[in-house]
Amino acid sequence: MRGPMRDPLPDPERAHVPGAVLAITHLTGWRRLGLAWFAGALGALAMPPYGILPALALSLTVAVWLQDGAASGRTTLRRFWPCFLVGWAWGFGYLTAGLWWLGQAFLVEADEFLWALPLGVVGLPFALGLFYGAGFGAAGLLWSRGAARIAALAFGLGAADWLRGHVFTGFPWNTLGMALAQNLWLMQWAAVIGLYGLCILAVLVCAAPATLANGGGLRGRFGPSAAAAIVLVGLALYGAERLGPPDPVVAGVRLRLVQPNLPQDAKFRPENRTDIVDRYIELSQRPTEAGAPEPTHIVWPESAFPFLIQRDPDALAKVAAGLKPGQELITGAARAEEPLPGERLRYFNAVMVIGSDGKISDSYDKVHLVPFGEYLPAPLDAALRAVGLRQFVAIPGGFSAGTLAGQRILTVPGLPPVAATICYEAIFPGAILPAGRAAPSPQPPGLILNVTNDAWFGDTPGPRQHLAQARLRAVEEGMPLVRDANTGISAVIDPHGRIVARTRLDEETWLDADLPARIVGGTLYGRFGDAAFALMLAACLGGAVVARRRP
């Protein structure tokens, strides 16, 4: 075990350090944790819909100085806990400010769920902040003076965001890489390194200004910030070059995305079934603009019906009658499956393909369900139901998860193979076709479909953040994204992340658009997944270890 780390700001270098920075490094106890919380909350302004990248730079710069104080004067192992606390407080603030809109979902059925609002608004960020605590703690074990500590922090936070996206079913919402992924030029690197690779770049770039308080001459003080600026310019130049001309479109395909804007408190009431179906059909049949082709494929959002359409032949016939000959409907819908003897009826959150003949030709069952939203986790299920609690979606026993054995691929007449995602499945990088990377199919998918219902979250940052994260999947995989949302934002996005057409939030409308073609040959990320991220993580770890071992 190594001895105590040298003071990160020793004399005579201390004379060159601003007094405010010295004050930050000397904070202790609740003052240190309080500033870490506020710094994290400031960093959330870098997320959609704000996209203020300098906010994350200031946030991480302050975090580095707080980490300097937490690590200083302690042996290697004794640094973990104080650095962990700094990281947990920073993550708690970052996630509280970035996810406060989750509380809106608890107000939809306030008589039943209002009591749990603090668990979503405060409890979830409190718990998820532990990932960032672990990241800061791991970085603290590698902490040293100079620029190498930025690499240590990039290693710790890159690993933390990856773990947050995978552990306990995963929740990679507002990962740090999204600070770069809102700019059309900067997001192009996702085609190479994916979201988690962008996380590492975001930390390296945004934490670099912390070294402006270093001693050691101009190179030591200004070099990392200059390098960060060069990296940003390089990312932008690559992105601008990669964008090129508009992507071609798939011949013979014209999409209509229907956005009914149904209120959440009315959407699932069976007594509204006739009005709901009529609204969908009426929007689907609206005339096209003069000279525009008729839609060949119509898309309705997640859980379009407050009943099981597969078991209602009259409703299915009515929907089919609303389609023109040759048109295909792709719609979200709950699906029931007959149980085995001794088992209960199983329900699935599904996407179905319905032809003008009234037949359901294919379907996909959602694999990645929302804990507490669509099901109660198995260890808590019996106990919570015993006291009268249920998941948000009022399905008896909750939804059952589909299986990846069936893949995500939907076969839709007239379309390339469709990689289907439902709701927040689209926020998971690398999950569009995880099995396809090991054994590519003869005909790869030609588009990503995302049907969702963001009415739970009203006019808050939530739906805008959801769109931004789904948009990045198009860039990573080199495929267009077709996104249909009940209350918006619905959009067609090309494989470079350009928004071809979109709707506004909280608007009853429809959207007609051509389907952009996928990138021939795909992307590096599409072929190799998070391999580049793993190499970047190893490089940051190696650089931090080498610097730590220097005398």
Salt bridges, closest charged atoms under 4 A:
ASP7 OD2 - ARG14 NH2 2.56
ASP11 OD1 - ARG14 NE 3.67
GLU13 OE1 - ARG145 NH1 3.38
ASP68 OD1 - ARG149 NE 2.90
GLU109 OE1 - ARG390 NH2 3.05
GLU112 OE1 - ARG390 NH2 3.10
ASP161 OD1 - ARG164 NH2 3.42
ASP247 OD2 - HIS496 ND1 2.83
ASP247 OD2 - ARG498 NH2 2.84
ASP278 OD1 - LYS318 NZ 2.59
GLU282 OE2 - ARG286 NE 2.44
GLU294 OE1 - LYS324 NZ 2.85
ASP312 OD2 - ARG273 NH2 2.01
GLU337 OE1 - ARG335 NH2 3.38
GLU337 OE2 - ARG346 NH1 3.37
GLU338 OE2 - ARG311 NH2 2.52
ASP365 OD2 - ARG335 NH2 2.61
GLU374 OE1 - LYS366 NZ 2.86
ASP381 OD1 - ARG385 NE 2.61
GLU425 OE2 - ARG408 NH1 3.38
ASP454 OD1 - HIS466 ND1 3.14
ASP454 OD2 - ARG483 NH2 3.03
ASP459 OD1 - ARG464 NH2 2.91
GLU476 OE1 - ARG473 NE 2.68
GLU477 OE2 - ARG437 NH2 2.74
ASP494 OD2 - ARG498 NE 2.69
GLU507 OE2 - ARG504 NH2 2.97
GLU508 OE1 - ARG279 NH1 3.58
GLU508 OE2 - ARG286 NH2 3.89
ASP512 OD1 - ARG256 NE 2.70
ASP514 OD1 - ARG254 NH1 3.05
